[in-house]
Amino acid sequence: MSPTPHTESSPAPEMSGLPEGMDALAFEIARVERRLIAREVGIQNRLQAIRQGARSAIRPRRSMVPWAGVLLMLWPLLPRFLRPRLSPASTITLLGMAAPVARRLMTNHPPGPATVPHLDLVRYMGQWHEVACLSCRRESAGTGLSTTHLALALQPDGKHWITVRHQAPSLTGRVRESHGVARVVPGSGGARWKHSGLPGWMRWWPGAWDDHWVLHVDADYTEALVGEPGRRHLRVLSRDGVMAPARLQSLLDLAQAQGYDIQGMHSRPFALR
Protein backbone atom coordinates (compact mmCIF):
# COMPACT_ATOMS: atom_id res chain seq x y z
CA MET A 1 0.00 0.00 0.00
CA SER A 2 1.59 3.21 -1.22
CA PRO A 3 1.78 6.13 1.13
CA THR A 4 -0.60 8.98 0.51
CA PRO A 5 1.27 11.99 -0.92
CA HIS A 6 1.34 15.09 1.27
CA THR A 7 -0.15 18.20 -0.41
CA GLU A 8 -0.19 21.79 1.06
CA SER A 9 -3.61 23.24 1.12
CA SER A 10 -4.03 27.07 0.67
CA PRO A 11 -5.35 28.86 3.73
CA ALA A 12 -8.95 29.75 3.79
CA PRO A 13 -9.80 33.37 3.10
CA GLU A 14 -11.13 33.84 6.56
CA MET A 15 -7.86 32.59 8.05
CA SER A 16 -5.64 35.00 6.00
CA GLY A 17 -7.29 38.13 7.35
CA LEU A 18 -8.64 39.20 3.97
CA PRO A 19 -12.29 40.09 3.45
CA GLU A 20 -14.25 37.41 1.66
CA GLY A 21 -14.04 37.72 -2.09
CA MET A 22 -10.88 39.94 -2.11
CA ASP A 23 -7.47 38.66 -3.03
CA ALA A 24 -4.23 39.81 -1.42
CA LEU A 25 -3.26 42.27 -4.18
CA ALA A 26 -6.58 44.11 -4.17
CA PHE A 27 -6.53 44.32 -0.37
CA GLU A 28 -3.01 45.83 -0.35
CA ILE A 29 -3.98 48.39 -3.03
CA ALA A 30 -7.01 49.50 -0.99
CA ARG A 31 -4.91 49.79 2.16
CA VAL A 32 -2.32 51.99 0.41
CA GLU A 33 -5.06 54.18 -1.05
CA ARG A 34 -6.57 54.76 2.39
CA ARG A 35 -3.15 55.68 3.77
CA LEU A 36 -2.51 58.18 0.95
CA ILE A 37 -5.93 59.78 1.40
CA ALA A 38 -5.39 60.15 5.15
CA ARG A 39 -1.97 61.75 4.55
CA GLU A 40 -3.40 64.18 2.00
CA VAL A 41 -6.15 65.22 4.41
CA GLY A 42 -3.57 65.80 7.14
CA ILE A 43 -1.45 67.97 4.83
CA GLN A 44 -4.49 70.05 3.87
CA ASN A 45 -5.40 70.56 7.52
CA ARG A 46 -1.87 71.72 8.34
CA LEU A 47 -1.86 74.12 5.39
CA GLN A 48 -5.19 75.55 6.52
CA ALA A 49 -3.83 76.08 10.03
CA ILE A 50 -0.76 77.87 8.60
CA ARG A 51 -2.98 80.16 6.50
CA GLN A 52 -5.13 81.03 9.52
CA GLY A 53 -2.04 81.82 11.60
CA ALA A 54 -0.63 84.04 8.84
CA ARG A 55 -3.91 85.95 8.55
CA SER A 56 -4.05 86.46 12.32
CA ALA A 57 -0.49 87.78 12.37
CA ILE A 58 -1.04 90.18 9.46
CA ARG A 59 -4.46 91.42 10.57
CA PRO A 60 -4.07 94.47 12.94
CA ARG A 61 -5.38 93.90 16.43
CA ARG A 62 -8.20 96.14 17.51
CA SER A 63 -6.69 96.67 20.96
CA MET A 64 -3.38 97.84 19.44
CA VAL A 65 -4.80 100.02 16.62
CA PRO A 66 -8.35 100.88 17.71
CA TRP A 67 -8.83 103.65 15.15
CA ALA A 68 -7.25 101.97 12.13
CA GLY A 69 -10.53 100.62 10.77
CA VAL A 70 -12.33 103.92 11.27
CA LEU A 71 -9.50 105.78 9.54
CA LEU A 72 -9.55 103.49 6.52
CA MET A 73 -13.29 104.02 6.13
CA LEU A 74 -13.09 107.80 6.49
CA TRP A 75 -9.95 108.29 4.40
CA PRO A 76 -11.83 108.58 1.03
CA LEU A 77 -14.13 111.21 2.60
CA LEU A 78 -11.27 113.56 3.50
CA PRO A 79 -10.86 116.65 1.30
CA ARG A 80 -8.41 116.17 -1.52
CA PHE A 81 -6.15 119.00 -0.37
CA LEU A 82 -5.63 117.23 2.99
CA ARG A 83 -4.70 113.80 1.68
CA PRO A 84 -1.23 114.77 0.34
CA ARG A 85 -0.43 116.41 3.69
CA LEU A 86 -1.43 113.41 5.81
CA SER A 87 -0.29 109.83 5.74
CA PRO A 88 -2.29 106.91 7.14
CA ALA A 89 0.69 105.72 9.20
CA SER A 90 1.29 109.05 10.96
CA THR A 91 -2.43 109.60 11.51
CA ILE A 92 -2.84 106.14 13.07
CA THR A 93 0.15 106.85 15.32
CA LEU A 94 -1.32 110.13 16.53
CA LEU A 95 -4.72 108.56 17.13
CA GLY A 96 -3.07 105.72 19.02
CA MET A 97 -1.35 108.25 21.31
CA ALA A 98 -4.58 110.16 21.84
CA ALA A 99 -6.72 107.10 22.55
CA PRO A 100 -5.36 106.44 26.10
CA VAL A 101 -5.82 110.09 27.03
CA ALA A 102 -9.40 110.14 25.70
CA ARG A 103 -10.14 106.88 27.49
CA ARG A 104 -8.79 108.36 30.73
CA LEU A 105 -10.94 111.46 30.35
CA MET A 106 -14.10 109.51 29.57
CA THR A 107 -13.68 106.97 32.38
CA ASN A 108 -15.37 107.69 35.68
CA HIS A 109 -12.74 107.57 38.42
CA PRO A 110 -13.46 107.47 42.16
CA PRO A 111 -12.56 110.60 44.14
CA GLY A 112 -8.84 110.89 44.75
CA PRO A 113 -7.21 110.94 48.19
CA ALA A 114 -7.15 114.12 50.25
CA THR A 115 -3.98 116.21 50.04
CA VAL A 116 -2.60 118.69 52.53
CA PRO A 117 -4.51 121.98 52.39
CA HIS A 118 -1.37 124.06 51.89
CA LEU A 119 2.21 123.11 51.03
CA ASP A 120 5.08 125.53 51.56
CA LEU A 121 7.01 124.93 48.38
CA VAL A 122 10.16 126.67 49.64
CA ARG A 123 10.35 124.43 52.71
CA TYR A 124 9.42 121.34 50.74
CA MET A 125 12.35 121.77 48.33
CA GLY A 126 15.62 119.98 48.93
CA GLN A 127 16.61 116.36 49.30
CA TRP A 128 14.25 113.48 50.15
CA HIS A 129 15.02 109.78 50.70
CA GLU A 130 12.56 107.01 49.85
CA VAL A 131 11.96 104.87 52.93
CA ALA A 132 9.08 102.76 51.55
CA CYS A 133 7.17 102.58 48.28
CA LEU A 134 4.24 100.91 46.58
CA SER A 135 4.55 99.63 42.98
CA CYS A 136 8.14 100.88 42.75
CA ARG A 137 11.19 99.37 41.15
CA ARG A 138 13.02 96.94 43.39
CA GLU A 139 16.33 97.24 41.61
CA SER A 140 17.87 99.14 44.53
CA ALA A 141 16.47 96.87 47.25
CA GLY A 142 19.18 96.18 49.79
CA THR A 143 21.78 98.45 48.16
CA GLY A 144 20.75 101.97 49.14
CA LEU A 145 18.02 104.56 49.25
CA SER A 146 16.52 106.26 46.23
CA THR A 147 17.01 110.00 46.53
CA THR A 148 15.03 112.85 45.02
CA HIS A 149 16.37 116.41 44.79
CA LEU A 150 13.79 119.19 44.31
CA ALA A 151 14.48 122.82 43.42
CA LEU A 152 12.32 125.78 42.41
CA ALA A 153 13.05 127.38 39.06
CA LEU A 154 11.57 130.61 37.73
CA GLN A 155 10.39 130.31 34.16
CA PRO A 156 10.45 133.15 31.57
CA ASP A 157 6.68 133.48 31.88
CA GLY A 158 7.01 134.25 35.59
CA LYS A 159 5.71 130.89 36.80
CA HIS A 160 7.61 128.67 39.20
CA TRP A 161 8.46 125.20 37.99
CA ILE A 162 10.18 122.50 39.98
CA THR A 163 13.23 120.68 38.71
CA VAL A 164 13.41 117.04 39.79
CA ARG A 165 16.58 114.94 39.93
CA HIS A 166 16.09 111.31 40.95
CA GLN A 167 18.92 108.94 41.85
CA ALA A 168 18.44 105.20 42.40
CA PRO A 169 21.28 102.75 43.14
CA SER A 170 21.22 99.42 41.31
CA LEU A 171 22.35 95.96 42.35
CA THR A 172 25.58 96.46 40.39
CA GLY A 173 26.51 99.46 42.51
CA ARG A 174 25.90 102.04 39.79
CA VAL A 175 23.60 104.99 40.45
CA ARG A 176 20.91 105.59 37.85
CA GLU A 177 20.00 109.24 37.55
CA SER A 178 17.00 110.78 35.81
CA HIS A 179 15.85 114.37 35.39
CA GLY A 180 12.42 115.92 35.05
CA VAL A 181 10.25 118.90 35.80
CA ALA A 182 7.05 119.47 37.71
CA ARG A 183 4.43 122.20 37.69
CA VAL A 184 1.93 123.00 40.43
CA VAL A 185 -1.75 122.49 39.65
CA PRO A 186 -3.55 125.82 40.15
CA GLY A 187 -5.93 125.92 43.11
CA SER A 188 -4.33 122.95 44.89
CA GLY A 189 -2.46 124.94 47.54
CA GLY A 190 0.81 123.65 46.10
CA ALA A 191 0.06 120.04 47.12
CA ARG A 192 -0.73 118.66 43.64
CA TRP A 193 1.85 118.59 40.89
CA LYS A 194 2.14 117.40 37.32
CA HIS A 195 5.50 115.69 36.84
CA SER A 196 7.21 114.67 33.61
CA GLY A 197 10.48 112.86 33.04
CA LEU A 198 10.28 113.03 29.24
CA PRO A 199 12.30 115.43 27.07
CA GLY A 200 10.95 118.92 26.53
CA TRP A 201 9.89 118.29 22.94
CA MET A 202 7.48 115.53 24.13
CA ARG A 203 5.84 117.40 27.00
CA TRP A 204 3.06 118.71 24.76
CA TRP A 205 1.49 115.24 24.97
CA PRO A 206 -0.93 115.02 27.94
CA GLY A 207 0.15 111.43 28.60
CA ALA A 208 3.69 112.62 29.33
CA TRP A 209 2.65 113.99 32.74
CA ASP A 210 2.11 112.01 35.95
CA ASP A 211 0.44 113.11 39.18
CA HIS A 212 2.40 113.90 42.35
CA TRP A 213 0.10 114.48 45.30
CA VAL A 214 1.43 115.30 48.76
CA LEU A 215 -0.92 113.54 51.18
CA HIS A 216 0.97 114.36 54.38
CA VAL A 217 3.92 116.41 55.58
CA ASP A 218 4.87 117.01 59.19
CA ALA A 219 5.27 120.44 60.77
CA ASP A 220 9.07 120.38 60.42
CA TYR A 221 8.98 119.12 56.81
CA THR A 222 11.10 116.09 57.71
CA GLU A 223 8.70 113.37 56.51
CA ALA A 224 6.15 113.18 53.72
CA LEU A 225 3.62 110.82 52.18
CA VAL A 226 3.27 111.13 48.40
CA GLY A 227 0.71 109.37 46.19
CA GLU A 228 -1.48 109.87 43.13
CA PRO A 229 -5.26 109.86 42.50
CA GLY A 230 -5.37 106.32 41.09
CA ARG A 231 -3.88 104.93 44.34
CA ARG A 232 -1.47 102.73 42.40
CA HIS A 233 1.73 104.40 43.61
CA LEU A 234 2.72 105.56 47.08
CA ARG A 235 6.00 106.73 48.62
CA VAL A 236 7.11 107.43 52.17
CA LEU A 237 9.85 110.06 52.20
CA SER A 238 12.29 111.15 54.88
CA ARG A 239 14.88 113.91 54.99
CA ASP A 240 17.65 111.91 56.71
CA GLY A 241 16.77 108.50 55.25
CA VAL A 242 15.78 106.80 58.51
CA MET A 243 12.44 106.38 60.25
CA ALA A 244 11.15 104.60 63.34
CA PRO A 245 9.06 101.50 62.51
CA ALA A 246 6.19 102.81 64.62
CA ARG A 247 6.21 106.10 62.71
CA LEU A 248 6.28 104.29 59.37
CA GLN A 249 3.32 102.17 60.42
CA SER A 250 1.34 105.26 61.39
CA LEU A 251 1.93 106.76 57.94
CA LEU A 252 0.88 103.51 56.28
CA ASP A 253 -2.27 103.49 58.39
CA LEU A 254 -2.96 107.02 57.16
CA ALA A 255 -2.55 105.86 53.56
CA GLN A 256 -4.79 102.84 54.14
CA ALA A 257 -7.50 105.14 55.50
CA GLN A 258 -7.21 107.03 52.19
CA GLY A 259 -7.95 103.86 50.22
CA TYR A 260 -4.43 102.59 49.45
CA ASP A 261 -3.65 98.87 49.51
CA ILE A 262 -0.55 98.84 51.71
CA GLN A 263 -0.10 95.05 51.49
CA GLY A 264 2.24 95.57 48.55
CA MET A 265 4.39 98.19 50.27
CA HIS A 266 8.12 97.57 50.00
CA SER A 267 10.19 99.15 52.77
CA ARG A 268 13.96 99.50 53.07
CA PRO A 269 14.91 97.53 56.21
CA PHE A 270 18.13 99.47 56.73
CA ALA A 271 16.13 102.74 56.80
CA LEU A 272 14.18 101.73 59.92
CA ARG A 273 15.57 102.41 63.37
HELIX and SHEET records of a PDB file:
HELIX    1   1 PRO A   13  SER A   16  1                                   4    
HELIX    2   2 ALA A   24  ILE A   58  1                                  35    
HELIX    3   3 ALA A   68  LEU A   74  1                                   7    
HELIX    4   4 TRP A   75  LEU A   77  5                                   3    
HELIX    5   5 ARG A   83  ARG A   85  5                                   3    
HELIX    6   6 PRO A   88  MET A  106  1                                  19    
HELIX    7   7 LEU A  121  TYR A  124  1                                   4    
HELIX    8   8 GLY A  200  MET A  202  5                                   3    
HELIX    9   9 PRO A  206  ALA A  208  5                                   3    
HELIX   10  10 PRO A  245  ALA A  257  1                                  13    
HELIX   11  11 ILE A  262  GLY A  264  5                                   3    
HELIX   12  12 PRO A  269  ALA A  271  5                                   3    
SHEET    1   A 9 MET A 265  SER A 267  0                                        
SHEET    2   A 9 GLY A 126  LEU A 134 -1                                        
SHEET    3   A 9 THR A 147  LEU A 154 -1                                        
SHEET    4   A 9 HIS A 160  PRO A 169 -1                                        
SHEET    5   A 9 VAL A 175  VAL A 184 -1                                        
SHEET    6   A 9 ARG A 192  SER A 196 -1                                        
SHEET    7   A 9 ASP A 210  VAL A 217 -1                                        
SHEET    8   A 9 GLU A 223  GLY A 227 -1                                        
SHEET    9   A 9 LEU A 234  SER A 238 -1                                        
END                                                                             
